[in-house]
Amino acid sequence: MPKRTFNRLDDDKKERVIRAAIEEFQMHGFEKAKVESIAQNAGVAKGSIYQYFEDKKELFLYSVTWAIEYFMKIIDRQTPLKDMDVYEYFLSGSRERFEVIKKEPLLISFSIAFTQGKYGSLAEEINRELKRIGDEYEIGLIHNGKKKGTIRSDLNDEMLLLFFQGVTEKFTMRIVEIAKNFNDEPTEEQLLKMNSLMESMVLLLKQGMGRN
């Protein structure tokens, strides 16, 4: 976790520091990344980084968390988490989601890299953080679905979560890979193709998790 000094910064400065860190980690890997380069690109003194974070490792792990939560917030702006279930999570704001994928190639590349094990020396800690954030978020969606009557109540949360993650993992990677190949802004035809893929995934989820 960052130190209080970092938490006291305004949001723009926080984001500038983290984006500079992500760029450095993605370009050079964790071991070869230099704190002084991160500080320079963020427009702060090298010593300031150590006032914000205990060490480079803590900065890296926070960058992973920040990237994940950045995309979650994009979705939440369209439909608040408290108001949607697992199906709405994928169908809500799909156009905005594809546009942000196109506009944030660095964050997408960084996210793909750490989920696919590029940062091997930190893989265990990354996976633990991914699981913590993902499980907490997805269990919330499952609970919402049960309350709304769109998800089966005869299965426990653990079983539903396993099914949900199994179905969505490959679909999500496929969607991201397709979006990365868009030239400039996605066309209406490309967006329709992406929506069709998303709808197919949601249909599969409904068949396995939905109430009959």
Long-range contacts (C-beta under 8 A, 24 or more apart in sequence): 1-58, 1-62, 2-52, 2-53, 2-58, 2-62, 3-51, 3-52, 3-53, 3-54, 5-51, 5-52, 6-51, 6-52, 6-53, 9-52, 13-44, 16-42, 16-43, 17-42, 17-44, 17-49, 17-52, 18-62, 18-63, 18-66, 19-106, 21-59, 21-60, 21-63, 22-63, 22-66, 22-67, 22-106, 22-107, 22-110, 23-106, 25-60, 25-63, 25-110, 25-119, 26-106, 26-109, 26-110, 26-113, 29-118, 29-119, 30-56, 30-57, 30-60, 30-119, 30-121, 30-122, 31-121, 33-60, 35-59, 57-122, 60-119, 60-122, 61-122, 61-125, 61-126, 61-129, 63-110, 64-114, 64-126, 64-129, 64-130, 65-129, 65-133, 67-107, 67-110, 67-111, 68-111, 68-130, 68-133, 68-134, 69-133, 70-104, 70-107, 71-100, 71-107, 71-111, 72-137, 74-100, 81-137, 81-140, 81-141, 81-144, 82-144, 83-144, 84-141, 84-144, 85-141, 85-142, 85-144, 85-145, 85-148, 85-150, 85-151, 86-138, 86-141, 86-142, 86-145, 86-151, 86-164, 86-205, 86-209, 87-145, 87-150, 87-202, 87-205, 87-206, 89-141, 90-168, 90-198, 90-201, 90-202, 91-198, 91-199, 91-202, 94-191, 94-194, 94-195, 94-198, 95-191, 98-179, 98-182, 98-186, 98-191, 98-194, 99-185, 99-186, 101-176, 101-179, 101-180, 102-179, 102-182, 102-185, 102-186, 105-180, 108-176, 108-179, 108-180, 112-173, 112-176, 134-165, 135-161, 138-164, 138-165, 145-209, 149-211, 150-210, 150-211, 151-209, 151-210, 151-211, 152-209, 152-210, 152-211, 153-211, 155-209, 160-209, 163-205, 163-208, 163-209, 164-205, 164-209, 167-201, 167-204, 167-205, 167-208, 168-201, 168-205, 171-197, 171-198, 171-201
